[in-house]
Amino acid sequence: MTPYDIIVKPIRSEKSYAGIANKRYSFKVLPSATKTQVKAAIEKIFGVKVAKVNTLNVRGKIKRMGKTSGKTSAYKKAIVTLTADSKAIEFFESLA
């Protein structure tokens, strides 16, 4: 399994943008990924040093449109904190 399989995509939300100043980045990851796998993948893809990884399982929300209702898909989220001496991730520099 490659690092690109573990990291699905970055999460772009108002709450995740607030953490960029403190070198905290949010990613959607593979549901079976562990914290050590996420740490190794981020370090390999972006060339940074990771201090801490927090993971959480996000449940799907029930959505309605008129009489019909459905559910959004559940996913696993990883919040990655970089070390103080690590460089910032360039992908998020234009977003902050």
Secondary structure, DSSP 8 states (H G I E B T S, - for coil): --HHHHEEEE---HHHHHTGGGTEEEEEE-TT--HHHHHHHHHHHH---EEEEEEEEE---EEEETTEEEE---EEEEEEEE-TTS---HHHHTT-
